[in-house]
Amino acid sequence: RVLSLELNKDRDVERIHGSGINTLDIEPVEGRYMLSGGSDGVIVLYDLENLSRNPNYTCKALCSVGRSHPDVHRFSVETVQWYPHDTGMFTSSSFDKTLKIWDTNTLQSADVFHFEGTVYSHHMSPVATKHCLIAVGTKSPKVQLCDLKSGSCSHILQGHRQEVLAVCWSPRHEYILATASADSRVKLWDVRRATGCLTTLDQHNGEKSKASSEAANTAHNGRVNGLCYMNDGLHLLTIGTDDRMRLWNSSTGENTLVNYGKVCNESRKGLKFAVSCGCNPEFAFVPCGSTIAVYTIFTGELVTVLKGHYSTVYCCVFQPDFQELYSSSKDCNILAWIPALREPVPDDISEKPLPQQHLNPAYEDAWSSSDGEG
């Protein structure tokens, strides 16, 4: 199904945003509701379900935090995320230096965290049961951890040297966090430990001969602006402005050396790419200019390029229940990529039952009764 993804002509997503759409998220509980965040600060909530049952339909916007809303973000919204356990709450972070917690039912801001610099990325753990920490990457090299329970932002992870462009919790271990920075480094942390940092990923796997002293323990030869765990948490994908994507063993920190070729990445901020879930093999969907490049994760093969947007693609999200992909762009559009319907293969002609009218009516009852007895 993923290999046959195509732009769906029959499904539109209602166009509400008047400027580029930076970020999307589909809630994991039902896989039905989607959030989007725009570069004008607007947030929109959509229902992806086809309630009309028509083959041709539009995913309706249910509500939005528009420019006139008292709690609207003043600048570009960079990340939106549903609360992982129910749809009653969602979060958003923005270049206006805030992270906001929203009540979905009232569309009011329930809490606000303020930071000293631009917020590039935030993430809540999809599996945590013992903590309610939101990891936040900002213009500061310090990774901030905000506690939803206490409303405080006391916890800080120190180790990066430049701004933190992407953060991602492990879907396997609730205390493990990955962070990517403009300092070319990717760090894995155990947030229970005082020192925090477990390891700094090294693209050369510790071979000193290949690394100059400055390049030691770097994940990329450029800013690292994209991070995504595989759904089982065993591997981590990273993307850097060196036009490279790398796959790491997340327990050993080893670079698996899968070669994806040139993965074009001109983003000045975080790059929001997606991985499939429950497919064999698994795929990565990477924004690449106005297109989306689809790679097989473990072989590095570029399988296809999805074309449909008119301008830079900012974000991809995967809907695992139906193997669908949604993408958002600077062109103000959200596109739905749906597996093409395959034509049914005709059965072998000889196995086709005779058309009904060829049967002698006298035999019809006898046939059905003999079926029943058999």
C-alpha positions as CSV (number, residue, x, y, z in Angstrom):
1,R,0.0,0.0,0.0
2,V,2.8,2.4,0.8
3,L,4.5,1.7,-2.6
4,S,1.2,2.7,-4.3
5,L,0.7,6.0,-2.4
6,E,-0.6,8.7,-4.7
7,L,-2.2,12.2,-4.4
8,N,-5.9,11.5,-3.8
9,K,-8.1,13.5,-6.1
10,D,-11.2,12.7,-4.2
11,R,-10.1,13.8,-0.8
12,D,-9.4,17.4,0.1
13,V,-8.4,18.9,3.5
14,E,-10.3,22.1,4.0
15,R,-8.1,25.1,3.4
16,I,-8.1,27.4,6.4
17,H,-4.5,28.6,6.7
18,G,-3.6,31.8,4.9
19,S,0.2,31.1,5.2
20,G,2.6,28.2,5.2
21,I,1.8,25.2,7.4
22,N,4.8,24.1,9.4
23,T,3.5,21.2,11.5
24,L,0.9,18.4,11.6
25,D,0.0,15.8,14.2
26,I,-2.6,13.0,14.1
27,E,-3.8,11.8,17.5
28,P,-2.7,8.2,18.3
29,V,-5.9,7.1,20.1
30,E,-8.3,6.9,17.2
31,G,-6.1,8.2,14.3
32,R,-9.1,10.4,13.4
33,Y,-8.2,14.0,14.4
34,M,-5.4,16.1,13.0
35,L,-3.8,19.3,14.2
36,S,-2.0,21.8,12.0
37,G,0.1,24.9,12.9
38,G,0.9,27.8,10.6
39,S,3.5,30.4,10.2
40,D,0.9,33.0,11.1
41,G,0.4,31.4,14.5
42,V,-2.9,29.9,13.6
43,I,-3.8,26.3,14.8
44,V,-6.5,24.2,13.1
45,L,-8.2,20.9,14.1
46,Y,-9.5,18.6,11.4
47,D,-11.7,15.5,11.4
48,L,-10.2,13.0,8.9
49,E,-13.2,10.7,9.0
50,N,-15.4,10.5,5.9
51,L,-18.8,11.0,7.6
52,S,-20.6,11.6,4.3
53,R,-19.5,8.2,3.0
54,N,-19.1,9.7,-0.4
55,P,-16.0,8.7,-2.3
56,N,-15.4,12.4,-3.0
57,Y,-15.2,14.4,0.3
58,T,-13.4,17.1,2.2
59,C,-11.8,16.6,5.7
60,K,-13.6,19.4,7.6
61,A,-11.9,21.8,10.0
62,L,-13.8,21.4,13.3
63,C,-12.4,24.5,15.0
64,S,-9.3,26.8,15.0
65,V,-7.3,29.1,17.1
66,G,-7.4,32.1,14.7
67,R,-5.7,35.5,14.7
68,S,-8.5,37.0,16.8
69,H,-8.3,34.4,19.5
70,P,-7.0,35.9,22.8
71,D,-4.4,33.1,23.4
72,V,-3.2,32.8,19.8
73,H,0.6,32.5,19.2
74,R,2.1,35.8,18.1
75,F,4.6,34.2,15.7
76,S,5.0,31.0,13.7
77,V,3.8,27.7,15.3
78,E,6.7,25.2,14.8
79,T,5.3,22.1,16.5
80,V,1.8,20.8,17.5
81,Q,1.3,17.6,19.3
82,W,-1.7,15.8,20.8
83,Y,-1.5,14.6,24.4
84,P,-0.6,10.9,23.8
85,H,-3.3,9.4,25.9
86,D,-6.5,11.2,25.0
87,T,-7.7,13.9,22.7
88,G,-8.9,16.3,25.5
89,M,-5.6,18.2,25.4
90,F,-2.9,19.2,22.9
91,T,0.3,21.3,22.9
92,S,1.9,23.9,20.6
93,S,5.2,25.7,20.6
94,S,6.2,28.8,18.7
95,F,8.8,31.3,17.6
96,D,7.1,33.6,20.2
97,K,9.2,31.7,22.8
98,T,6.2,29.9,24.4
99,L,4.9,26.4,24.7
100,K,1.1,26.3,25.3
101,I,-1.1,23.5,26.7
102,W,-4.6,23.6,25.3
103,D,-7.9,22.2,26.4
104,T,-9.4,20.8,23.2
105,N,-13.1,21.2,24.3
106,T,-12.9,24.9,25.2
107,L,-10.0,25.8,22.9
108,Q,-8.6,27.8,25.8
109,S,-4.9,27.8,26.8
110,A,-4.7,25.9,30.1
111,D,-1.0,26.6,30.7
112,V,1.9,28.5,29.2
113,F,5.7,27.9,29.5
114,H,7.9,30.9,28.6
115,F,11.5,30.6,27.3
116,E,14.4,32.9,26.7
117,G,14.7,32.0,23.0
118,T,12.8,30.8,20.0
119,V,11.2,27.4,20.5
120,Y,12.1,25.0,17.6
121,S,10.7,21.7,18.8
122,H,8.9,20.0,21.6
123,H,7.8,16.4,22.3
124,M,5.8,14.4,24.9
125,S,6.6,10.8,25.4
126,P,4.2,8.4,23.7
127,V,4.7,5.7,26.3
128,A,5.4,7.5,29.7
129,T,3.3,6.5,32.6
130,K,5.5,7.7,35.4
131,H,6.3,11.2,34.3
132,C,4.6,14.1,32.4
133,L,7.7,15.8,31.0
134,I,7.7,17.8,27.8
135,A,11.1,18.1,26.2
136,V,11.7,21.4,24.5
137,G,14.5,22.5,22.1
138,T,15.1,26.2,21.9
139,K,17.7,28.7,20.8
140,S,19.6,27.9,24.0
141,P,22.0,24.9,24.0
142,K,20.2,23.7,27.2
143,V,17.4,21.2,26.7
144,Q,14.4,22.2,28.8
145,L,12.1,19.7,30.5
146,C,8.7,21.1,31.5
147,D,6.6,19.2,34.0
148,L,2.9,19.2,33.2
149,K,2.0,18.1,36.7
150,S,3.8,20.8,38.6
151,G,3.7,23.4,35.8
152,S,7.4,24.1,36.4
153,C,10.3,24.1,34.0
154,S,13.0,23.3,36.4
155,H,14.8,20.4,34.8
156,I,17.6,21.2,32.3
157,L,20.0,18.9,30.3
158,Q,23.3,20.5,29.6
159,G,25.8,19.3,27.0
160,H,25.0,20.8,23.6
161,R,27.0,23.8,22.4
162,Q,24.5,25.4,20.1
163,E,20.7,25.6,19.6
164,V,18.6,22.5,19.9
165,L,16.6,22.0,16.7
166,A,14.8,18.7,17.4
167,V,13.9,16.5,20.4
168,C,12.3,13.1,20.4
169,W,11.4,10.6,23.3
170,S,12.1,6.9,22.8
171,P,8.9,5.0,22.1
172,R,10.4,2.1,24.0
173,H,11.9,3.5,27.2
174,E,10.0,6.3,28.9
175,Y,13.1,8.1,30.4
176,I,15.2,8.0,27.2
177,L,15.4,11.2,25.1
178,A,17.2,12.0,21.9
179,T,18.2,15.6,21.0
180,A,19.7,17.1,17.8
181,S,21.6,20.4,17.7
182,A,23.2,22.9,15.3
183,D,26.5,21.8,16.9
184,S,26.4,18.7,14.6
185,R,25.7,16.4,17.6
186,V,23.0,14.1,18.6
187,K,22.8,13.1,22.3
188,L,20.8,10.4,24.0
189,W,19.8,11.1,27.6
190,D,18.4,9.3,30.6
191,V,16.5,12.1,32.3
192,R,16.6,10.3,35.7
193,R,20.4,10.7,35.8
194,A,22.1,13.8,37.3
195,T,24.6,13.9,34.5
196,G,21.9,13.0,32.0
197,C,23.8,12.3,28.9
198,L,24.2,8.6,28.1
199,T,26.0,8.9,24.8
200,T,26.9,11.3,21.9
201,L,26.4,9.6,18.6
202,D,29.5,9.3,16.4
203,Q,29.2,8.9,12.7
204,H,32.7,7.3,12.5
205,N,31.8,4.7,15.3
206,G,34.9,5.7,17.3
207,E,37.5,5.3,14.5
208,K,39.8,8.1,15.3
209,S,41.6,7.8,11.9
210,K,38.5,9.0,10.1
211,A,37.7,11.9,12.4
212,S,39.6,15.1,12.9
213,S,39.6,16.3,16.5
214,E,36.7,18.7,15.8
215,A,34.7,16.1,14.1
216,A,35.0,13.5,16.9
217,N,31.6,12.5,18.2
218,T,29.6,14.3,15.6
219,A,26.5,12.7,14.0
220,H,26.7,14.9,10.9
221,N,29.0,17.4,9.2
222,G,26.5,20.2,9.6
223,R,23.5,21.2,11.7
224,V,21.4,18.2,12.7
225,N,17.8,19.3,12.3
226,G,15.7,16.1,12.1
227,L,15.2,13.2,14.5
228,C,12.8,10.3,14.4
229,Y,12.7,7.0,16.3
230,M,11.5,3.8,14.5
231,N,8.2,2.7,16.2
232,D,9.9,-0.1,18.1
233,G,12.5,2.3,19.5
234,L,15.4,0.1,18.4
235,H,16.7,2.5,15.7
236,L,16.9,6.3,15.3
237,L,17.0,8.2,12.1
238,T,18.7,11.6,11.9
239,I,19.0,14.2,9.1
240,G,21.5,17.0,8.8
241,T,22.3,19.9,6.6
242,D,25.2,17.9,5.2
243,D,22.5,16.3,3.0
244,R,22.8,13.0,4.8
245,M,20.3,10.8,6.6
246,R,21.8,8.3,9.1
247,L,20.3,5.2,10.8
248,W,21.6,4.5,14.3
249,N,21.2,1.5,16.6
250,S,19.6,3.3,19.6
251,S,20.9,0.8,22.3
252,T,24.5,0.7,21.2
253,G,24.7,4.2,19.6
254,E,26.3,2.7,16.5
255,N,26.0,4.2,13.0
256,T,24.5,1.3,10.9
257,L,26.2,2.9,7.8
258,V,23.0,2.5,5.6
259,N,23.6,4.8,2.6
260,Y,20.6,6.9,1.5
261,G,22.6,8.9,-1.0
262,K,22.1,12.7,-1.1
263,V,19.1,13.6,1.1
264,C,18.5,17.3,0.2
265,N,17.9,19.4,3.2
266,E,17.8,23.1,3.0
267,S,15.7,23.8,6.1
268,R,17.0,26.6,8.3
269,K,15.0,25.1,11.3
270,G,13.7,21.7,12.3
271,L,12.8,19.2,9.5
272,K,9.7,17.2,10.3
273,F,9.9,13.8,8.5
274,A,7.9,10.6,9.3
275,V,8.4,6.9,9.4
276,S,5.9,4.2,8.5
277,C,4.5,1.8,11.2
278,G,3.6,-1.8,10.7
279,C,4.9,-2.1,7.1
280,N,7.4,-4.6,5.8
281,P,9.9,-3.1,4.9
282,E,9.5,0.2,6.8
283,F,9.8,3.5,5.0
284,A,10.9,7.1,5.7
285,F,9.0,10.1,4.2
286,V,11.3,13.0,3.9
287,P,10.3,16.6,2.8
288,C,12.7,17.4,-0.1
289,G,12.0,20.8,-1.7
290,S,8.4,20.8,-3.0
291,T,8.4,16.9,-3.1
292,I,8.5,14.1,-0.6
293,A,11.2,11.4,-1.0
294,V,10.3,7.9,0.2
295,Y,13.2,5.6,1.3
296,T,13.3,2.1,2.5
297,I,14.9,2.5,5.9
298,F,17.1,-0.5,6.2
299,T,18.4,-0.7,2.6
300,G,18.6,3.1,1.9
301,E,16.8,2.7,-1.4
302,L,14.9,5.8,-2.8
303,V,11.7,4.1,-3.7
304,T,9.6,7.0,-5.1
305,V,9.2,10.8,-5.0
306,L,5.7,12.2,-4.3
307,K,5.0,15.3,-6.3
308,G,1.9,17.5,-5.7
309,H,2.9,20.6,-3.7
310,Y,3.7,23.9,-5.3
311,S,6.2,25.0,-2.7
312,T,8.5,23.8,0.0
313,V,7.1,20.9,2.0
314,Y,7.5,21.5,5.8
315,C,6.0,18.4,7.4
316,C,4.9,14.8,6.8
317,V,2.8,12.6,9.1
318,F,1.9,8.9,8.6
319,Q,-1.5,7.4,9.5
320,P,-0.7,3.8,10.3
321,D,-4.3,2.4,10.4
322,F,-4.8,3.0,6.7
323,Q,-1.2,3.5,5.6
324,E,-1.9,7.1,4.5
325,L,0.3,10.1,4.5
326,Y,-0.5,13.8,5.1
327,S,1.9,16.6,4.1
328,S,1.9,20.3,4.7
329,S,3.7,23.0,2.8
330,K,4.5,26.7,2.4
331,D,1.8,26.7,-0.3
332,C,-0.9,26.7,2.5
333,N,-2.1,23.3,1.4
334,I,-2.4,19.9,3.3
335,L,-2.4,17.0,0.9
336,A,-3.6,13.5,1.5
337,W,-1.6,10.6,-0.1
338,I,-3.7,7.5,-0.2
339,P,-2.7,4.0,-1.5
340,A,-4.1,3.5,-5.0
341,L,-7.0,1.1,-5.3
342,R,-5.9,-1.9,-7.2
343,E,-8.1,-3.3,-9.9
344,P,-9.5,-6.7,-8.8
345,V,-7.8,-9.5,-10.7
346,P,-10.3,-11.5,-12.7
347,D,-10.5,-15.2,-11.6
348,D,-9.6,-17.9,-14.0
349,I,-12.4,-18.0,-16.6
350,S,-13.0,-21.7,-16.1
351,E,-13.8,-21.2,-12.4
352,K,-16.5,-18.7,-13.1
353,P,-20.0,-20.0,-12.2
354,L,-22.4,-20.1,-15.1
355,P,-24.6,-17.0,-15.4
356,Q,-27.9,-17.6,-13.5
357,Q,-30.2,-17.5,-16.6
358,H,-28.4,-20.5,-18.2
359,L,-29.7,-22.8,-15.4
360,N,-32.8,-24.8,-16.0
361,P,-35.3,-23.5,-13.4
362,A,-36.2,-27.1,-12.6
363,Y,-32.7,-27.7,-11.2
364,E,-32.4,-24.6,-9.1
365,D,-34.0,-25.9,-5.9
366,A,-32.3,-29.3,-6.3
367,W,-28.9,-27.5,-6.5
368,S,-29.5,-25.5,-3.4
369,S,-30.8,-28.4,-1.3
370,S,-28.0,-30.6,-2.3
371,D,-25.6,-27.8,-1.2
372,G,-27.3,-27.7,2.2
373,E,-27.2,-31.5,2.6
374,G,-23.5,-31.6,1.6
